[in-house]
């Protein structure tokens, strides 16, 4: 896991301390969850990039005479932009929430808008 490959601390020593103070299970679970988020973020980025390439291809290939394809591209817009928006729960539910992730790349910017 890249996040924990730091010279600032020793993971083994941190886990030994967690064992000593009685929170080893929580600390180990925290490390596992962090690894899962890191892997998910990498997969999210590669999937998002591929989705954008496909959306651009469909847009270029389809032309103005394909209103249903254009509507599909519009419907996918919340997950193809630089800020990914996903609604959790049913749309009309009082408990539904929208979550957003902003993808910001170092040393590059998106080539689309």
N, C-alpha and C positions, 0 to 999 in steps of 0.2 A: 504494500500500500504506500503510495507516494507521499501522502500527508504525514505519515509517521517515519519517513526516512529523513529525519532531521538530526543534525548534530547537537541540537539544543537539549535533547533529553535521550535517555536510554529506556526503550520500551520494556525491556526485561526487568530493569530496576523499578520502573513504575508499576509493573504487575506484581513484583515482590512486595512493594509497599502496599498495594491494594490488598494482597493476601494478609499482610501484617495487620492492617486496620479493619479487615473483615468485609471488604467490598470487592473481592476478586471477581465474583460472578458479574456484578454490574460493570466493572471496568472491562472485563473480557467481552461482554455483550456490547459495550460502547464501541470497542475497537471493531467488532464484527459489523455493527451497524454503520460505522464510518466507512469501512471497506465497501459495504454494499452501496452506500450513497455515491462513493467515488466511482465504482463500476457503472452504476446506473447513469450518472452524469455523463460519462464517456459514451455510453450507448445512446443516451438521449441526443447528444451532439451529433454522432454519426448518422443516426436515424433522421434527425431534423435536417441535416445537410442533404441527405439522399432524397428526402421528401421535397425539399426545395428544388433540387435538380429536376425531379420528375414533374413538379408543378410548372416549372419554367418550360420544360419540353412540351407539355400538354398545351400550355398557353400559346407557345410559338406555332405548334403544329395544327392547332384547332381553328383558329381564325374566328371572325365575328359571327359566322353562320352556325355556331354551336352554342346556343344560349344555355343549354343544360350543362355542358362541360364548364362554361364560364361560371354558372351558378355553383357548381361543385367546387371550383377553385375559390370562389368567394366564401363558401361554407368552411373551407379548410384554412382560410386566412388567419384565424386565431392561433393556429399552431404552425404556421409557416413564416410568421414575421419574427423579428428579432426578439420580441417579447412574446413568449408562448403563453397562451391563456387556456386554461382547462376548467370547466365547471364541474364541481363535485356535487353529486346529488341531482335530483330531478329539477328541471328548469323552474317549475312553478312552486317548488317546495320552499317553505319558510326557512329551512335549515340548509338550503343549497348555498355553496360558496364558490367563488371563483378564485383560483390560484394563478399566479403569474410567475414565470421565470424569465429573466432577461439574460440573453446570451451575449456576452461581451468577449470578443477575442482579442488577445494581445497581438500587436503587430499586424493586424489586418482588420478590414471592415467589410461588411456585406456588400456584394456587388449588385444587389437588387433592392428594391424598396417596397 
